[in-house]
Amino acid sequence: MTIIPTPELGDRVATVNWEVVVDELNEHGSALTDRLLTPEECRAVSALYDETERFRATVDMARFRFGSGQYRYFTHQLPDVVRELREALYPRLLPVARDWADKLGQPAPWPDSFGEWLEMCHLAGQSKSAQILLRYGAGDWNALHRDVFGEMVFPLQVVIGLDAPGTDFTGGEFLMVEQRPRAQSRGSSTTLPQGHGLVFTTRDRPIASKRGWSTGPMRHGVSTVRSGRRHTLGLVFHDAS
């Protein structure tokens, strides 16, 4: 069993320039953070993929026409690194979630306490872990999609790159496509540095218009990995049904 030390994870999250992250989220629907995990920690998390007892389910993306590649859902017995990152990131993202809900005139059910929010998910029938470890090989990709895990939804997620682009793999950029009102869709791609997080919208974001704010649906995916192997850790702030 792989043991992953997790020193100062909360401190690393705290030192992220959140003002810049929030500005980019509001402008683009996604934003890179500073480094959250060291290369050694990234390799240790990647190695968990072969410890099958840590996971409740494995999904072959080609089977479900999601793309090509594989990912696994952790059980609720999360590695400390995953648990601590979620707990540290939730209060940083909570103000954005509430601000977006206010702009769109939507409910904002998220309490200050992350534990209380997870209890609300469980009471609503969403009791399965949604934390994901993904593995892509050469030729693999992830189709553009919006995540749906149930009615209780936190509007932001974080994906952390665990391998070094250009060294461990090529290709495999993180993709986002924004459906703009009465206009053609707009796409973007992000190369995810090893150990850095990308905060992105789960489903949509508010877009300013002449009449106030409108909902901007967004989809995300991964471009084709051209060589090597790419692992990422997906942090979701609600549980699944």
C-alpha atoms as an extended CHARMM CRD file, in Angstrom:
* protein
*
       241  EXT
         1         1  MET       CA              0.0000000000        0.0000000000        0.0000000000  PROA      1               0.0000000000
         2         2  THR       CA              1.3590000000        3.4100000000       -0.9740000000  PROA      2               0.0000000000
         3         3  ILE       CA              1.7290000000        5.9120000000        1.8600000000  PROA      3               0.0000000000
         4         4  ILE       CA              1.5320000000        9.5430000000        0.7780000000  PROA      4               0.0000000000
         5         5  PRO       CA              2.7800000000       12.2050000000        3.1910000000  PROA      5               0.0000000000
         6         6  THR       CA              0.6300000000       15.3190000000        3.0510000000  PROA      6               0.0000000000
         7         7  PRO       CA              2.5340000000       18.1120000000        4.8130000000  PROA      7               0.0000000000
         8         8  GLU       CA              1.2020000000       21.6420000000        4.6150000000  PROA      8               0.0000000000
         9         9  LEU       CA             -1.4880000000       20.9650000000        2.0020000000  PROA      9               0.0000000000
        10        10  GLY       CA             -3.7590000000       23.5080000000        3.6180000000  PROA      10              0.0000000000
        11        11  ASP       CA             -0.9210000000       26.0480000000        3.5950000000  PROA      11              0.0000000000
        12        12  ARG       CA             -0.3160000000       25.4650000000       -0.1050000000  PROA      12              0.0000000000
        13        13  VAL       CA             -3.9780000000       26.0340000000       -0.8910000000  PROA      13              0.0000000000
        14        14  ALA       CA             -3.9600000000       29.1840000000        1.2550000000  PROA      14              0.0000000000
        15        15  THR       CA             -0.9940000000       30.6750000000       -0.6240000000  PROA      15              0.0000000000
        16        16  VAL       CA             -2.6950000000       30.3850000000       -4.0350000000  PROA      16              0.0000000000
        17        17  ASN       CA             -3.4560000000       33.8270000000       -5.4830000000  PROA      17              0.0000000000
        18        18  TRP       CA             -7.2030000000       33.3730000000       -5.1660000000  PROA      18              0.0000000000
        19        19  GLU       CA             -7.9710000000       36.8670000000       -6.4160000000  PROA      19              0.0000000000
        20        20  VAL       CA             -6.4310000000       35.9610000000       -9.7840000000  PROA      20              0.0000000000
        21        21  VAL       CA             -8.1390000000       32.5520000000       -9.8000000000  PROA      21              0.0000000000
        22        22  VAL       CA            -11.5440000000       34.1000000000       -9.1430000000  PROA      22              0.0000000000
        23        23  ASP       CA            -11.0340000000       36.7340000000      -11.8600000000  PROA      23              0.0000000000
        24        24  GLU       CA            -10.1600000000       34.0230000000      -14.4060000000  PROA      24              0.0000000000
        25        25  LEU       CA            -13.0920000000       31.8360000000      -13.3310000000  PROA      25              0.0000000000
        26        26  ASN       CA            -15.4570000000       34.7430000000      -13.8490000000  PROA      26              0.0000000000
        27        27  GLU       CA            -13.9160000000       35.5660000000      -17.2230000000  PROA      27              0.0000000000
        28        28  HSD       CA            -13.3020000000       32.0920000000      -18.6540000000  PROA      28              0.0000000000
        29        29  GLY       CA            -14.9800000000       29.4730000000      -16.4580000000  PROA      29              0.0000000000
        30        30  SER       CA            -11.6210000000       27.8950000000      -15.5590000000  PROA      30              0.0000000000
        31        31  ALA       CA             -8.3850000000       28.9260000000      -13.8540000000  PROA      31              0.0000000000
        32        32  LEU       CA             -5.0210000000       27.3510000000      -13.0330000000  PROA      32              0.0000000000
        33        33  THR       CA             -3.7550000000       27.3340000000       -9.4620000000  PROA      33              0.0000000000
        34        34  ASP       CA             -0.2030000000       27.3470000000       -8.2010000000  PROA      34              0.0000000000
        35        35  ARG       CA              1.4440000000       23.9950000000       -7.4980000000  PROA      35              0.0000000000
        36        36  LEU       CA             -0.5760000000       21.9910000000       -4.9850000000  PROA      36              0.0000000000
        37        37  LEU       CA              1.3890000000       18.7070000000       -5.0690000000  PROA      37              0.0000000000
        38        38  THR       CA              5.1020000000       18.0150000000       -5.4330000000  PROA      38              0.0000000000
        39        39  PRO       CA              6.3170000000       15.7020000000       -8.2210000000  PROA      39              0.0000000000
        40        40  GLU       CA              6.9410000000       12.9930000000       -5.6190000000  PROA      40              0.0000000000
        41        41  GLU       CA              3.3990000000       13.3230000000       -4.2810000000  PROA      41              0.0000000000
        42        42  CYS       CA              2.0240000000       13.2530000000       -7.8240000000  PROA      42              0.0000000000
        43        43  ARG       CA              3.8180000000        9.9880000000       -8.5670000000  PROA      43              0.0000000000
        44        44  ALA       CA              2.5520000000        8.4850000000       -5.3120000000  PROA      44              0.0000000000
        45        45  VAL       CA             -1.0510000000        9.4060000000       -6.1510000000  PROA      45              0.0000000000
        46        46  SER       CA             -0.6660000000        7.9780000000       -9.6780000000  PROA      46              0.0000000000
        47        47  ALA       CA              0.6110000000        4.7230000000       -8.1960000000  PROA      47              0.0000000000
        48        48  LEU       CA             -2.6620000000        4.3190000000       -6.3040000000  PROA      48              0.0000000000
        49        49  TYR       CA             -4.3650000000        3.4650000000       -9.5880000000  PROA      49              0.0000000000
        50        50  ASP       CA             -3.1140000000       -0.1270000000       -9.3680000000  PROA      50              0.0000000000
        51        51  GLU       CA             -4.3140000000       -0.5620000000       -5.7620000000  PROA      51              0.0000000000
        52        52  THR       CA             -7.7620000000       -1.6780000000       -6.8340000000  PROA      52              0.0000000000
        53        53  GLU       CA             -9.0750000000       -2.0920000000       -3.2770000000  PROA      53              0.0000000000
        54        54  ARG       CA             -9.0850000000        1.7150000000       -2.9580000000  PROA      54              0.0000000000
        55        55  PHE       CA            -11.7930000000        2.1010000000       -5.6110000000  PROA      55              0.0000000000
        56        56  ARG       CA            -15.5200000000        1.3670000000       -5.7540000000  PROA      56              0.0000000000
        57        57  ALA       CA            -15.8190000000        1.2630000000       -9.5590000000  PROA      57              0.0000000000
        58        58  THR       CA            -13.7970000000        1.3380000000      -12.7750000000  PROA      58              0.0000000000
        59        59  VAL       CA            -15.1480000000        2.9240000000      -15.9620000000  PROA      59              0.0000000000
        60        60  ASP       CA            -13.9140000000        2.0200000000      -19.4500000000  PROA      60              0.0000000000
        61        61  MET       CA            -14.6890000000        5.1720000000      -21.4220000000  PROA      61              0.0000000000
        62        62  ALA       CA            -14.8090000000        3.4590000000      -24.8170000000  PROA      62              0.0000000000
        63        63  ARG       CA            -17.4980000000        1.0600000000      -23.5870000000  PROA      63              0.0000000000
        64        64  PHE       CA            -19.8320000000        3.9570000000      -22.7860000000  PROA      64              0.0000000000
        65        65  ARG       CA            -18.7090000000        6.0750000000      -25.7640000000  PROA      65              0.0000000000
        66        66  PHE       CA            -17.2380000000        8.6780000000      -23.4160000000  PROA      66              0.0000000000
        67        67  GLY       CA            -13.9850000000        8.6470000000      -25.4150000000  PROA      67              0.0000000000
        68        68  SER       CA            -11.0740000000        6.3130000000      -24.7720000000  PROA      68              0.0000000000
        69        69  GLY       CA             -9.2060000000        5.6420000000      -21.5320000000  PROA      69              0.0000000000
        70        70  GLN       CA            -10.1540000000        4.6050000000      -18.0470000000  PROA      70              0.0000000000
        71        71  TYR       CA            -10.9750000000        6.1110000000      -14.6670000000  PROA      71              0.0000000000
        72        72  ARG       CA            -11.7090000000        4.8350000000      -11.1920000000  PROA      72              0.0000000000
        73        73  TYR       CA            -13.9100000000        6.1690000000       -8.4020000000  PROA      73              0.0000000000
        74        74  PHE       CA            -12.3510000000        6.1000000000       -4.9400000000  PROA      74              0.0000000000
        75        75  THR       CA            -14.2730000000        4.5890000000       -2.0490000000  PROA      75              0.0000000000
        76        76  HSD       CA            -15.1410000000        6.8710000000        0.8720000000  PROA      76              0.0000000000
        77        77  GLN       CA            -11.8940000000        5.6980000000        2.4930000000  PROA      77              0.0000000000
        78        78  LEU       CA            -10.0710000000        8.4940000000        0.7170000000  PROA      78              0.0000000000
        79        79  PRO       CA             -6.2980000000        8.8780000000        0.8090000000  PROA      79              0.0000000000
        80        80  ASP       CA             -5.3570000000       11.7310000000        3.1480000000  PROA      80              0.0000000000
        81        81  VAL       CA             -4.0850000000       13.8250000000        0.2450000000  PROA      81              0.0000000000
        82        82  VAL       CA             -7.4860000000       13.6940000000       -1.4780000000  PROA      82              0.0000000000
        83        83  ARG       CA             -9.4890000000       14.3170000000        1.6810000000  PROA      83              0.0000000000
        84        84  GLU       CA             -7.3140000000       17.2300000000        2.8270000000  PROA      84              0.0000000000
        85        85  LEU       CA             -7.2990000000       18.9370000000       -0.5640000000  PROA      85              0.0000000000
        86        86  ARG       CA            -11.1010000000       18.8330000000       -0.7950000000  PROA      86              0.0000000000
        87        87  GLU       CA            -11.4930000000       20.2100000000        2.7140000000  PROA      87              0.0000000000
        88        88  ALA       CA             -8.9890000000       23.0170000000        2.0480000000  PROA      88              0.0000000000
        89        89  LEU       CA            -10.3750000000       23.9550000000       -1.3700000000  PROA      89              0.0000000000
        90        90  TYR       CA            -14.0990000000       24.0060000000       -0.5270000000  PROA      90              0.0000000000
        91        91  PRO       CA            -14.0820000000       27.2470000000        1.5450000000  PROA      91              0.0000000000
        92        92  ARG       CA            -11.9770000000       28.9770000000       -1.1270000000  PROA      92              0.0000000000
        93        93  LEU       CA            -14.4610000000       28.1040000000       -3.8640000000  PROA      93              0.0000000000
        94        94  LEU       CA            -17.6100000000       28.6270000000       -1.7980000000  PROA      94              0.0000000000
        95        95  PRO       CA            -17.7440000000       32.4440000000       -2.3080000000  PROA      95              0.0000000000
        96        96  VAL       CA            -17.5980000000       31.9410000000       -6.0870000000  PROA      96              0.0000000000
        97        97  ALA       CA            -20.4020000000       29.3760000000       -5.9750000000  PROA      97              0.0000000000
        98        98  ARG       CA            -22.5990000000       31.7100000000       -3.9400000000  PROA      98              0.0000000000
        99        99  ASP       CA            -21.8150000000       34.7080000000       -6.1300000000  PROA      99              0.0000000000
       100       100  TRP       CA            -22.6950000000       32.7910000000       -9.3090000000  PROA      100             0.0000000000
       101       101  ALA       CA            -25.9550000000       31.5430000000       -7.7910000000  PROA      101             0.0000000000
       102       102  ASP       CA            -26.8860000000       35.0820000000       -6.7850000000  PROA      102             0.0000000000
       103       103  LYS       CA            -26.1860000000       36.4430000000      -10.2640000000  PROA      103             0.0000000000
       104       104  LEU       CA            -28.3050000000       33.7360000000      -11.8850000000  PROA      104             0.0000000000
       105       105  GLY       CA            -31.1140000000       33.8940000000       -9.3440000000  PROA      105             0.0000000000
       106       106  GLN       CA            -30.5470000000       30.2690000000       -8.3490000000  PROA      106             0.0000000000
       107       107  PRO       CA            -30.5920000000       28.5530000000       -4.9310000000  PROA      107             0.0000000000
       108       108  ALA       CA            -27.3070000000       28.5100000000       -2.9890000000  PROA      108             0.0000000000
       109       109  PRO       CA            -27.7120000000       25.5400000000       -0.6380000000  PROA      109             0.0000000000
       110       110  TRP       CA            -24.0250000000       25.2330000000        0.3150000000  PROA      110             0.0000000000
       111       111  PRO       CA            -23.2960000000       25.7440000000        4.0290000000  PROA      111             0.0000000000
       112       112  ASP       CA            -20.0100000000       27.0320000000        5.4150000000  PROA      112             0.0000000000
       113       113  SER       CA            -19.1510000000       23.5410000000        6.6590000000  PROA      113             0.0000000000
       114       114  PHE       CA            -18.0110000000       21.0620000000        3.9990000000  PROA      114             0.0000000000
       115       115  GLY       CA            -19.0070000000       18.1600000000        6.2550000000  PROA      115             0.0000000000
       116       116  GLU       CA            -22.5240000000       19.5550000000        6.5880000000  PROA      116             0.0000000000
       117       117  TRP       CA            -22.8020000000       19.8860000000        2.7960000000  PROA      117             0.0000000000
       118       118  LEU       CA            -21.8150000000       16.2380000000        2.3160000000  PROA      118             0.0000000000
       119       119  GLU       CA            -24.4320000000       15.2210000000        4.8770000000  PROA      119             0.0000000000
       120       120  MET       CA            -27.0200000000       17.1210000000        2.8380000000  PROA      120             0.0000000000
       121       121  CYS       CA            -25.9370000000       15.1770000000       -0.2560000000  PROA      121             0.0000000000
       122       122  HSD       CA            -26.3130000000       11.8750000000        1.5800000000  PROA      122             0.0000000000
       123       123  LEU       CA            -29.7670000000       12.7900000000        2.8880000000  PROA      123             0.0000000000
       124       124  ALA       CA            -30.7770000000       13.5210000000       -0.7160000000  PROA      124             0.0000000000
       125       125  GLY       CA            -29.7010000000       10.0270000000       -1.7870000000  PROA      125             0.0000000000
       126       126  GLN       CA            -26.2450000000       10.9850000000       -3.0910000000  PROA      126             0.0000000000
       127       127  SER       CA            -24.0020000000        8.7810000000       -0.9820000000  PROA      127             0.0000000000
       128       128  LYS       CA            -21.3630000000        7.4740000000       -3.4080000000  PROA      128             0.0000000000
       129       129  SER       CA            -17.8540000000        8.8910000000       -3.6150000000  PROA      129             0.0000000000
       130       130  ALA       CA            -17.3020000000       10.9150000000       -6.7930000000  PROA      130             0.0000000000
       131       131  GLN       CA            -13.5200000000       11.3860000000       -6.4330000000  PROA      131             0.0000000000
       132       132  ILE       CA            -11.7960000000       10.1750000000       -9.5740000000  PROA      132             0.0000000000
       133       133  LEU       CA             -8.3550000000        8.9990000000      -10.6280000000  PROA      133             0.0000000000
       134       134  LEU       CA             -8.0270000000        8.9870000000      -14.4340000000  PROA      134             0.0000000000
       135       135  ARG       CA             -5.5240000000        7.1970000000      -16.6690000000  PROA      135             0.0000000000
       136       136  TYR       CA             -5.0100000000        7.9220000000      -20.3670000000  PROA      136             0.0000000000
       137       137  GLY       CA             -2.5790000000        6.1840000000      -22.7230000000  PROA      137             0.0000000000
       138       138  ALA       CA             -1.5140000000        7.0360000000      -26.2490000000  PROA      138             0.0000000000
       139       139  GLY       CA             -4.6030000000        7.5370000000      -28.4130000000  PROA      139             0.0000000000
       140       140  ASP       CA             -6.9540000000        8.0870000000      -25.4610000000  PROA      140             0.0000000000
       141       141  TRP       CA             -9.2390000000       11.1150000000      -25.0940000000  PROA      141             0.0000000000
       142       142  ASN       CA            -12.3050000000       12.3220000000      -23.2240000000  PROA      142             0.0000000000
       143       143  ALA       CA            -15.4150000000       13.5260000000      -25.0430000000  PROA      143             0.0000000000
       144       144  LEU       CA            -16.8380000000       16.9590000000      -24.2640000000  PROA      144             0.0000000000
       145       145  HSD       CA            -19.4310000000       16.6360000000      -21.5130000000  PROA      145             0.0000000000
       146       146  ARG       CA            -21.0770000000       18.2050000000      -18.4650000000  PROA      146             0.0000000000
       147       147  ASP       CA            -20.9100000000       16.2380000000      -15.2270000000  PROA      147             0.0000000000
       148       148  VAL       CA            -24.1750000000       15.0710000000      -13.7020000000  PROA      148             0.0000000000
       149       149  PHE       CA            -24.0670000000       13.2420000000      -10.3630000000  PROA      149             0.0000000000
       150       150  GLY       CA            -27.4790000000       14.1460000000       -8.9290000000  PROA      150             0.0000000000
       151       151  GLU       CA            -29.6260000000       17.1000000000       -7.8870000000  PROA      151             0.0000000000
       152       152  MET       CA            -27.2170000000       18.3180000000       -5.1900000000  PROA      152             0.0000000000
       153       153  VAL       CA            -24.4550000000       19.9970000000       -7.1780000000  PROA      153             0.0000000000
       154       154  PHE       CA            -21.4840000000       22.1780000000       -6.3040000000  PROA      154             0.0000000000
       155       155  PRO       CA            -20.7410000000       24.2810000000       -9.4170000000  PROA      155             0.0000000000
       156       156  LEU       CA            -16.9390000000       23.9610000000       -9.4130000000  PROA      156             0.0000000000
       157       157  GLN       CA            -14.4600000000       21.0940000000       -9.6390000000  PROA      157             0.0000000000
       158       158  VAL       CA            -10.6720000000       20.8120000000       -9.5210000000  PROA      158             0.0000000000
       159       159  VAL       CA             -8.4890000000       18.5400000000      -11.6320000000  PROA      159             0.0000000000
       160       160  ILE       CA             -4.8140000000       18.0910000000      -10.7260000000  PROA      160             0.0000000000
       161       161  GLY       CA             -2.1940000000       17.0150000000      -13.2430000000  PROA      161             0.0000000000
       162       162  LEU       CA             -0.0960000000       14.1080000000      -11.9440000000  PROA      162             0.0000000000
       163       163  ASP       CA              2.3360000000       13.6860000000      -14.8600000000  PROA      163             0.0000000000
       164       164  ALA       CA              4.6430000000       16.1610000000      -16.5810000000  PROA      164             0.0000000000
       165       165  PRO       CA              3.4420000000       17.3060000000      -20.0390000000  PROA      165             0.0000000000
       166       166  GLY       CA              6.1190000000       17.0960000000      -22.6870000000  PROA      166             0.0000000000
       167       167  THR       CA              8.0630000000       14.5620000000      -20.5890000000  PROA      167             0.0000000000
       168       168  ASP       CA              5.6630000000       11.8540000000      -19.4500000000  PROA      168             0.0000000000
       169       169  PHE       CA              3.1390000000       12.4430000000      -22.2430000000  PROA      169             0.0000000000
       170       170  THR       CA              2.2940000000       14.6870000000      -25.1770000000  PROA      170             0.0000000000
       171       171  GLY       CA             -1.1270000000       15.9750000000      -26.1950000000  PROA      171             0.0000000000
       172       172  GLY       CA             -3.8680000000       15.5150000000      -23.6180000000  PROA      172             0.0000000000
       173       173  GLU       CA             -4.7990000000       19.1740000000      -23.2040000000  PROA      173             0.0000000000
       174       174  PHE       CA             -7.8000000000       20.0070000000      -21.0230000000  PROA      174             0.0000000000
       175       175  LEU       CA            -10.5670000000       21.3530000000      -23.2490000000  PROA      175             0.0000000000
       176       176  MET       CA            -13.4970000000       23.6410000000      -22.5200000000  PROA      176             0.0000000000
       177       177  VAL       CA            -16.2310000000       24.7790000000      -24.8800000000  PROA      177             0.0000000000
       178       178  GLU       CA            -18.6000000000       27.5910000000      -23.9850000000  PROA      178             0.0000000000
       179       179  GLN       CA            -22.0210000000       27.7920000000      -25.6240000000  PROA      179             0.0000000000
       180       180  ARG       CA            -22.5980000000       31.5270000000      -26.1050000000  PROA      180             0.0000000000
       181       181  PRO       CA            -26.0860000000       33.0340000000      -26.4310000000  PROA      181             0.0000000000
       182       182  ARG       CA            -27.0470000000       33.5720000000      -30.0930000000  PROA      182             0.0000000000
       183       183  ALA       CA            -23.4490000000       32.9720000000      -31.2120000000  PROA      183             0.0000000000
       184       184  GLN       CA            -21.0330000000       30.2160000000      -32.1790000000  PROA      184             0.0000000000
       185       185  SER       CA            -19.4100000000       28.2200000000      -29.3850000000  PROA      185             0.0000000000
       186       186  ARG       CA            -16.0180000000       29.2960000000      -28.0470000000  PROA      186             0.0000000000
       187       187  GLY       CA            -13.3030000000       26.7800000000      -27.1640000000  PROA      187             0.0000000000
       188       188  SER       CA            -10.1300000000       26.8580000000      -25.0780000000  PROA      188             0.0000000000
       189       189  SER       CA             -7.3560000000       24.4300000000      -24.2070000000  PROA      189             0.0000000000
       190       190  THR       CA             -5.1010000000       24.2820000000      -21.1610000000  PROA      190             0.0000000000
       191       191  THR       CA             -1.9080000000       22.3000000000      -20.6820000000  PROA      191             0.0000000000
       192       192  LEU       CA             -2.0840000000       21.1020000000      -17.0970000000  PROA      192             0.0000000000
       193       193  PRO       CA              1.3290000000       21.3730000000      -15.3490000000  PROA      193             0.0000000000
       194       194  GLN       CA              2.3190000000       18.5630000000      -13.0050000000  PROA      194             0.0000000000
       195       195  GLY       CA              1.0210000000       19.1920000000       -9.4930000000  PROA      195             0.0000000000
       196       196  HSD       CA             -1.0590000000       22.2230000000      -10.4440000000  PROA      196             0.0000000000
       197       197  GLY       CA             -4.8250000000       22.3430000000      -10.2060000000  PROA      197             0.0000000000
       198       198  LEU       CA             -7.3360000000       23.5820000000      -12.7310000000  PROA      198             0.0000000000
       199       199  VAL       CA            -10.5460000000       24.9180000000      -11.2210000000  PROA      199             0.0000000000
       200       200  PHE       CA            -13.4320000000       24.7510000000      -13.6820000000  PROA      200             0.0000000000
       201       201  THR       CA            -17.1840000000       24.9700000000      -13.7970000000  PROA      201             0.0000000000
       202       202  THR       CA            -19.1310000000       21.7490000000      -13.3910000000  PROA      202             0.0000000000
       203       203  ARG       CA            -21.8970000000       22.8030000000      -15.7800000000  PROA      203             0.0000000000
       204       204  ASP       CA            -22.1760000000       26.5310000000      -16.5110000000  PROA      204             0.0000000000
       205       205  ARG       CA            -21.2170000000       30.0500000000      -15.4210000000  PROA      205             0.0000000000
       206       206  PRO       CA            -22.9020000000       33.4690000000      -15.3740000000  PROA      206             0.0000000000
       207       207  ILE       CA            -22.3060000000       35.6770000000      -18.4060000000  PROA      207             0.0000000000
       208       208  ALA       CA            -23.0000000000       39.4180000000      -18.3360000000  PROA      208             0.0000000000
       209       209  SER       CA            -25.5600000000       40.6380000000      -20.8610000000  PROA      209             0.0000000000
       210       210  LYS       CA            -27.4760000000       43.8360000000      -21.5690000000  PROA      210             0.0000000000
       211       211  ARG       CA            -30.3550000000       42.4750000000      -19.5000000000  PROA      211             0.0000000000
       212       212  GLY       CA            -28.2310000000       41.3640000000      -16.5490000000  PROA      212             0.0000000000
       213       213  TRP       CA            -26.8300000000       37.8690000000      -16.2230000000  PROA      213             0.0000000000
       214       214  SER       CA            -27.4840000000       34.8060000000      -18.3570000000  PROA      214             0.0000000000
       215       215  THR       CA            -26.4410000000       31.1760000000      -17.9830000000  PROA      215             0.0000000000
       216       216  GLY       CA            -23.4540000000       30.1110000000      -20.0840000000  PROA      216             0.0000000000
       217       217  PRO       CA            -23.4240000000       26.2980000000      -20.4910000000  PROA      217             0.0000000000
       218       218  MET       CA            -19.9130000000       24.8410000000      -20.6600000000  PROA      218             0.0000000000
       219       219  ARG       CA            -18.5750000000       21.4140000000      -21.5110000000  PROA      219             0.0000000000
       220       220  HSD       CA            -15.1390000000       19.9680000000      -20.7960000000  PROA      220             0.0000000000
       221       221  GLY       CA            -13.0020000000       17.1100000000      -22.0700000000  PROA      221             0.0000000000
       222       222  VAL       CA             -9.4530000000       16.0550000000      -22.9280000000  PROA      222             0.0000000000
       223       223  SER       CA             -7.7510000000       16.1320000000      -26.3160000000  PROA      223             0.0000000000
       224       224  THR       CA             -6.0860000000       13.0080000000      -27.7110000000  PROA      224             0.0000000000
       225       225  VAL       CA             -2.9660000000       11.8810000000      -25.8590000000  PROA      225             0.0000000000
       226       226  ARG       CA             -0.3460000000       11.4670000000      -28.5700000000  PROA      226             0.0000000000
       227       227  SER       CA              2.3010000000        9.6090000000      -26.5720000000  PROA      227             0.0000000000
       228       228  GLY       CA              3.0500000000        8.3890000000      -23.0530000000  PROA      228             0.0000000000
       229       229  ARG       CA              0.6580000000        8.0990000000      -20.1460000000  PROA      229             0.0000000000
       230       230  ARG       CA             -1.3820000000       10.8500000000      -18.4630000000  PROA      230             0.0000000000
       231       231  HSD       CA             -2.8800000000       10.6070000000      -14.9560000000  PROA      231             0.0000000000
       232       232  THR       CA             -5.1080000000       13.2030000000      -13.3160000000  PROA      232             0.0000000000
       233       233  LEU       CA             -6.8840000000       13.4740000000       -9.9880000000  PROA      233             0.0000000000
       234       234  GLY       CA            -10.4470000000       14.7790000000      -10.1220000000  PROA      234             0.0000000000
       235       235  LEU       CA            -11.8040000000       16.4890000000       -6.9920000000  PROA      235             0.0000000000
       236       236  VAL       CA            -15.6000000000       16.8250000000       -6.8880000000  PROA      236             0.0000000000
       237       237  PHE       CA            -17.2920000000       18.7130000000       -4.0440000000  PROA      237             0.0000000000
       238       238  HSD       CA            -20.5000000000       16.7120000000       -3.9200000000  PROA      238             0.0000000000
       239       239  ASP       CA            -21.1980000000       12.9960000000       -3.7530000000  PROA      239             0.0000000000
       240       240  ALA       CA            -22.9560000000       10.9270000000       -6.3900000000  PROA      240             0.0000000000
       241       241  SER       CA            -26.2870000000        9.1280000000       -6.5270000000  PROA      241             0.0000000000
